[in-house]
Amino acid sequence: MEKASRRVTILSSHLRQTRFNPVQSVQPVFGSPSSSSSSDSQNPLTHSLNHNFQHDCVFCKIIRGDAPSFKLYEDDTCICILDTYPLSHGHSLIIPKSHFPSLDATPPSVIASMCSKVPSISNAIMKATGCNSFNLLVNNGKAAGQVIFHTHMHVIPRKAYDCLWTSESLRRLPLNLDEETSQLAARVQEQMLPSKVSHDRKNEDYCSNKD
């Protein structure tokens, strides 16, 4: 069973202020989700995290303790693990314990909690790998390269001249300050109006209830 779970983890992988609490073990480990204190059990966010798993999601399996990982950090909201197909030495993933298929489907409070861990986690990774820079990356949606549809952030340590991204050598053209660009900005601003956001949420709730 352990061998099968390990294979699922590898095949499913691809290619984040609070106190930093690194997990002590440096071996791939199985483990149960963190137990919550009595005060945590009354927290709506913590409660939802304990009841929102997808059985066919590799990240949910890792969080439940059904699949192995090199776990670097864990708290009530998220974990950080080493990516099994790293783009660079120390490439890690910050993953919410509750299952959300994409960043735009993730509650702002969960995103805020994940982002609050980025300074501590990234500094620890850079010191451990001898790097002084990192990329914070989210692949959101299939066209953007998302493979595992459970929200996660990549922390990718970088060194000078590592030639990791071919796009970094591409010549970037300046933004045209014309009518087309002005219309684009106006359309984006319109989509962020409270009335528009409220209408979209009502449509999402309707579709969800139909399913």
C-alpha positions in Angstrom: 0.0 0.0 0.0 2.8 2.4 0.9 4.6 1.7 -2.4 1.3 2.3 -4.4 0.7 5.6 -2.5 4.3 6.7 -3.2 3.8 6.0 -6.9 0.6 8.0 -7.0 2.3 10.9 -5.3 5.2 10.9 -7.8 3.0 10.5 -10.9 0.5 13.1 -9.7 3.1 15.8 -8.9 4.3 18.5 -11.3 6.3 20.6 -13.1 4.0 30.9 1.1 3.2 36.9 10.3 3.0 33.8 12.2 5.7 31.9 14.0 7.6 29.5 11.7 7.1 25.9 13.0 9.2 23.5 10.9 8.4 19.8 11.1 11.4 18.1 12.7 11.6 14.9 10.6 13.6 15.1 7.4 12.4 11.7 6.1 9.3 11.2 3.9 6.6 10.7 6.5 3.1 9.5 6.8 1.0 11.3 9.5 -2.4 12.3 10.6 -3.6 15.8 10.2 -2.6 18.0 13.1 -4.9 17.7 16.1 -6.7 21.0 17.0 -7.0 22.5 20.4 -10.3 23.1 22.0 -10.2 26.8 21.0 -9.3 25.7 17.4 -12.3 23.4 17.3 -14.6 26.5 17.6 -12.9 28.3 14.8 -15.1 28.1 11.6 -12.0 28.0 9.4 -10.3 25.2 11.3 -13.6 23.3 11.3 -13.9 23.6 7.5 -10.3 22.5 7.1 -11.0 19.2 8.8 -14.0 18.3 6.6 -13.1 19.3 3.1 -11.0 16.6 1.5 -11.1 15.1 -2.0 -10.3 11.4 -2.0 -8.7 11.4 -5.4 -6.5 14.5 -4.7 -2.8 13.7 -4.1 -2.4 16.8 -1.9 -5.4 15.8 0.2 -3.9 12.3 0.6 -0.6 13.9 1.8 -2.6 16.2 4.3 -4.6 13.2 5.6 -1.4 11.2 6.0 -2.2 8.6 3.3 0.8 9.6 1.1 4.4 10.4 1.9 6.1 13.8 1.6 9.1 15.7 2.8 7.1 18.1 5.0 8.9 21.4 5.9 6.1 23.2 7.8 2.6 22.6 9.1 0.0 24.6 11.0 -3.8 24.5 11.2 -4.3 26.1 7.8 -1.6 24.9 5.5 1.5 22.7 5.0 4.7 23.2 3.1 6.4 20.3 1.3 9.2 19.7 -1.1 8.0 19.4 -4.7 8.7 15.9 -6.0 9.6 17.2 -9.4 11.6 20.3 -8.4 12.6 23.0 -10.9 15.5 24.0 -8.5 17.1 22.6 -5.4 14.6 23.3 -2.5 11.6 24.0 -4.8 8.7 23.7 -2.3 4.9 24.0 -2.3 2.6 25.8 0.2 -0.7 24.0 0.3 -3.9 24.8 2.2 -5.3 21.9 4.2 -8.8 22.5 2.8 -9.4 21.5 -0.8 -10.0 24.4 -3.2 -9.5 23.7 -7.0 -7.9 27.0 -7.9 -6.7 30.3 -6.3 -9.8 32.2 -7.4 -12.0 29.6 -5.6 -10.0 29.9 -2.4 -11.3 32.2 0.4 -9.3 35.4 0.9 -8.7 34.4 4.6 -7.0 31.1 3.5 -4.9 32.9 0.9 -3.9 35.5 3.5 -2.8 32.7 5.8 -0.7 31.0 3.1 0.9 34.3 2.1 1.8 35.2 5.7 4.0 32.1 5.8 6.0 33.1 2.7 8.6 35.3 4.4 9.6 32.7 7.0 9.4 29.7 4.7 11.3 31.4 1.8 14.0 32.7 4.1 14.5 29.2 5.6 14.7 27.7 2.1 17.1 30.3 0.7 19.5 29.8 3.7 19.3 26.0 3.4 20.0 26.1 -0.3 22.6 28.9 -0.4 20.3 31.1 -2.6 19.5 34.8 -2.2 16.4 35.0 -4.4 13.2 33.1 -5.1 10.2 33.0 -7.3 6.7 32.9 -5.8 4.5 31.2 -8.4 0.9 30.2 -8.8 -0.2 28.2 -11.9 -3.9 29.0 -11.9 -5.9 26.9 -14.4 -5.0 24.4 -17.0 -3.8 26.9 -19.6 -1.4 28.4 -17.0 0.1 25.0 -16.3 -1.9 23.9 -13.3 -1.8 20.1 -13.1 -3.0 19.3 -9.5 -6.3 21.1 -9.0 -5.8 21.9 -5.3 -4.6 25.4 -4.7 -0.9 25.7 -4.0 2.0 28.2 -4.2 5.4 27.4 -5.5 8.5 28.7 -3.7 11.4 28.3 -6.1 14.9 29.2 -4.9 17.0 31.0 -7.5 20.6 31.7 -8.2 22.1 34.2 -10.7 22.4 32.8 -14.2 20.6 29.6 -13.5 18.7 30.0 -16.7 15.6 28.5 -15.2 13.0 30.5 -17.2 13.5 30.9 -20.9 11.1 33.9 -20.8 13.6 35.9 -18.7 15.7 36.3 -21.9 12.8 37.5 -24.0 12.6 41.2 -24.9 9.7 42.8 -23.2 7.8 45.4 -25.1 6.5 48.6 -23.4 2.8 48.9 -22.7 1.0 50.9 -25.3 -0.8 53.9 -23.7 -3.6 53.9 -26.2 -7.4 53.5 -26.3 -7.3 49.7 -26.4 -5.2 49.6 -23.2 -7.6 52.2 -21.6 -10.6 50.0 -22.4 -8.9 46.9 -21.0 -8.3 48.7 -17.7 -11.9 49.9 -17.7 -13.2 46.3 -18.3 -11.1 44.9 -15.4 -12.3 47.7 -13.1 -15.9 47.0 -14.0 -15.5 43.3 -13.1 -14.3 44.4 -9.6 -17.4 46.5 -8.8 -19.2 45.2 -5.7 -22.5 44.8 -7.7 -20.7 42.7 -10.4 -18.9 40.5 -7.8 -22.2 39.9 -5.9 -24.0 39.0 -9.1 -21.3 36.5 -10.1 -21.3 34.9 -6.6 -25.1 34.4 -6.8 -24.7 32.7 -10.2 -21.9 30.4 -8.7 -24.2 29.5 -5.8 -27.1 28.7 -8.1 -24.9 26.5 -10.3 -23.5 24.8 -7.2 -27.0 24.1 -5.8 -28.1 22.6 -9.2 -25.1 20.2 -9.1 
